[in-house]
Each structure stands twice: as C-alpha cells, then as structure tokens.
Amino acid sequence: MKRAKPIVALDGPVGVGKSSVAAALAQRLGFVYIDTGAMYRAVAWLAMRQGVDPSNQEATAALAGEARIRFEHQDGRLRVWCNDEDVTEAIRTPEVSAATSPVADNPQVRERLVSLQRELGQDGGVVMEGRDIATVVFPDAELPFYLDADPQVRAERRYRQWLAMGKPVTLEETYTGLMERDRRDRTRPIGALKKAERAIVIDTTGLSLNEVVETLYQRVQAWMQNREECL
Ligand code: DC
C-alpha cells in the first residue's frame, strides 16, 4: 500500500531518548505521536487497579481485550487515557514500571496491542515509538529508525530525569536497573527489541536532542520530497 505520508518507526533501548525525540519530531512534522510503551503500561496499571496479578496471563489478557486505551494531544503534549481515566502520570510510577514487564511478555496482550497500534498507524503520518515497531507492528514502515547510545550515557540521562522528578536514586542503581530492563527487552520471546534489517541506525551518544530530531527530520523531508517528485 502506498501511503501519502510515511510511518516513522522509532525503536531502541531504554534511556536512548526515544520519547523526547518522537514527540518533538511528530510536532515538527505535524504527525501524530504514538507511544506504544504507554499502552503496555496502561494495561499494567489497569491490572493493578483491578487487583489482577500482572503475571496472570489469562486474566491480564482479558483486561487488555476490554481496555479502552486512547491518546490525546494537548498543547504539544501526549496524554494517555485508559477506560475514561487520564493515566498519563499514574503509568510512570516505579510500581507500574515493574508490573509492565510481565504484561509486555504476555503474547495475548501483545497481539491485542499490536492490532490497536496497526489501526492507529496504518494511514501514515505517524511517529510510532517502541521496541518492535519496525520488526513486528509495521515491517513495511517507510522510515524505520533504530536509536542507540552507549549504556553509561543512557543511564546518566535516565538518572538526571529521575533527579528532576525528585526520585532518590543513585547513578549505580539506575545503571543496574537499565541493564536489567535491556536484558528483558532483548530476550522477550515475542516482540523482543532488535534492529530491523532495513532500519537506519542513529547513535545518539554524542548528540543533543535537537541534533537527533534534526537528523530524522531531514530524512523524513527527503522521503516526502522524493515521493512528490515520483507522482
Ligand atoms: O518505553 P517504555 O519504557 O515506556 O516501555 C514500557 C515497557 O513496555 C517496557 O518494559 C518495554 C515494553 N514495550 C514493549 O515490549 N514493546 C513496545 N512496543 C513498547 C514497549
């Protein structure tokens, strides 16, 4: 299927800056930003809210099947809704983060969320970020990017974010936590984090947010110009 506007897929490990880059890039392009990690988090939040053990695969899959997850774009910021409740902040707590790992390992939950993600993105004009966007959700994405960065730099970025949020953590703890989440993301039986063969790798280690956004923006612009010329 030829799309008028591309699907921009952004995959990569924890702390690489995907969310900030995706949000800024989408805003600059006038595209819709879709944070797929927030969808897994919303299901984990719902399980906790309803007293369901997130490791209980059947019960969590049933919740995911009925959950009404949607995004709202407000003043350039993304708000996440689950069953008519704004869960934007609630899904970022350490408790929900921990509960999200078994939820993301659950094949039935993945099947349901991948299908929702396809509905949201199929017409293009989206920046969708996650772990398996270019490998599973949209292997035909016109612009598949894989962001990477040195693990120490990723830990330092995440550490500064935690500090700004007033979280009492050490850099060492942040690094260890990040390594563990990397391991889980890379070894998940379905939807594991890996670079799609076609993906364009951007190493963000020595780059600022603006520099990364600019690099991707130029690539998307080049694609759109090329498409115009082919019409
Ligand atoms: O990007 P994030 O930290 O908000 O993601 C939350 C969790 O969901 C994390 O454990 C990775 C997982 N995830 C996934 O398995 N597939 C995606 N497409 C996005 C996130």
Residues whose N, C-alpha, C, O or C-beta is under 5 A from the ligand:
A	BS01	DC	T36 G37 A38 Y40 T100 S101 A104 G130 R131 D132 G191
